[in-house]
Every structure is written in structure tokens, then in C-alpha cells.
């Protein structure tokens, strides 16, 4: 009885705290395109491309189709 309740609570917490902006992004590093202290990443899901400082990873979705208008 405790296991199903625990699973339900875990699912609810994950749903609440999951970062919505990253749900569909799957970032892949491409070392051949790195530039002066920056790492190149490309999203396998949407094709967005970004350069970030060495040792960091992209923290949000950069999909041009999701760009805020206005």
C-alpha cells in the first residue's frame, strides 16, 4: 500500500518541479565547432544551436519556433 502512494507522490513532485523549457531538448556537444573557450551544443530534437562557456551545459530551450513574440 505504501509503494503505490510513494510512486504517486514522486510523480506529482516530478511534474511540479520539472523544468518545462527543457522537456523536449536533447543537447549534443560538437567539439569540432568549439570556439575560444566556448562549447558548441546542438539540440537533437529541435535543431537549436548555442555556444556556452566551457564546463557548462545549455539550461533552457533555444528552439527558434518557441521564441517569444512581442
KAQUI-V178162 format. One record per residue. N is the residue number from 0. RES is the residue in one small letter. SS is DSSP state (h for helix, s for strand, l for the rest). Layout:
N & RES & SS
N & RES & SS
This chain:
0 & x & l
1 & x & h
2 & x & h
3 & x & h
4 & x & h
5 & x & h
6 & x & h
7 & x & h
8 & x & h
9 & x & h
10 & x & h
11 & x & h
12 & x & h
13 & x & h
14 & x & h
15 & x & h
16 & x & h
17 & x & l
18 & x & l
19 & x & h
20 & x & h
21 & x & h
22 & x & l
23 & x & l
24 & x & l
25 & x & l
26 & x & s
27 & x & s
28 & x & s
29 & x & l
30 & x & h
31 & x & h
32 & x & h
33 & x & l
34 & x & s
35 & x & l
36 & x & l
37 & x & s
38 & x & s
39 & x & s
40 & x & s
41 & x & s
42 & x & s
43 & x & l
44 & x & l
45 & x & l
46 & x & l
47 & x & l
48 & x & s
49 & x & s
50 & x & s
51 & x & s
52 & x & s
53 & x & l
54 & x & l
55 & x & l
56 & x & l
57 & x & l
58 & x & l
59 & x & l
60 & x & l
61 & x & l
62 & x & l
63 & x & h
64 & x & h
65 & x & h
66 & x & l
67 & x & l
68 & x & l
69 & x & l
